[in-house]
Each structure stands twice: as structure tokens, then as C-alpha cells.
Amino acid sequence: MKDALLIQQVEEAASDKWGSMIALYYGRHVDYCQLHKMDYWCQIGPVRYYEKSAWMKIAMVQQALLQGYRYVAWLDADAYIERMDADIREACVGPVNAARWEYPLSHLQAGVIYFNNDLNNAYTITTHMLEERKYYLERFPTIRGWFEQGQMNEMAHQEQTKPFFNEIPIEWNWGTHYCPPCEKPIVVAWHGVDFDTKYAEMKERLSK
């Protein structure tokens, strides 16, 4: 088994759309992982049942850490690795690593997250996130779209858990619509953009 893993997943109900998006770069990610000697999990369908499917990503990461991976990168389906030369291990500085977006407010963006399980710390914090998710949902039942991202940002400010979280440069999760210009992004993403727009723009960018 290799020491690093890239994970992507889409729900079965949305597989027609999102599966077609993954198909745009699937071969690229396979080549990337072979180049950098890491594994690639790409799953269509559910992992475990949670009140909100957003926590499936945390469950998959936790399972990977449990299996012994030291470095784990999660990319939502609307993100792909553009710079083949960059090693995602470089983004795994602390237990949980994410880039900061300023739109619609300043926050660590959870569409792309990098984990480093040194001293078992990443496993500890993902376990805590899954255990505490129901309390987050009880306190914020009407918030749409933030889910695990809202929980992650809340924990990044709490005294007990904030040492687990680390902010990394924007090139590790650069959004075409909501981020300042970036000359050489490593990961390009379309978080928060309607599907037809993101699919067309990703297809065009990958064709260059």
C-alpha cells in the first residue's frame, strides 16, 4: 500500500451528471497518482448513511486513515488537479489543511481538503467531526449548503480543536469564479457554480 491517497465520490442519485464530470479528468487523475506513487479512490454511490450526505467525505477519509494512509486528499467532483508536477503531500502540513475563500464570507473551503495523519491526529479529528455532526445540525437546521464546511470552520475557531486545522495557499483549491487571479493553480475548482456552467468551463479548460 502506498502512503498517499486521492479520494473523490458522488452520490448514486446524481451519478449521471457528476459521473460525466469525473469522466472529463478521470484518466488525468489516474496518471497523476501513478506519477506520484499514490492510490486513487473514485466512487459512484453512497458510503454510509448520514443525515446529510456531505459527511460521506469525512467517512471516506476516516476509513482511509484507518487503513493506514498517512496523506489523504479529498477533492469534490467539481475540482481537478491541473498541475501534474505538484505533489499533494506538500499540502498536508497539519492534520487538516484547506484554502481560505473570501466569498460569500471568509471561510476555509471544504470542497478540497488535505489530511496528514501523523500521530493519528487526522483520524482523531475526523472521528470527532462524525460524532459531533448531529449536534451541529440540531443547532443550525436551516442552514443550506454549509453542513460539514460549517462544522469544520466552527471547529477551526474552537480552543480545543483549532490546533488541528491549517490554512494553505489558494493554489491548492483555486476557484475560477470566487477567487483572486492565480497564475499557476494546482487544483482548479468550481464550488458554488451551477452544474452546466462548471461542466462547460471545466471541459474547455481541460481541452487546452
Disulfide bonds with the S-S distance in Angstrom:
none
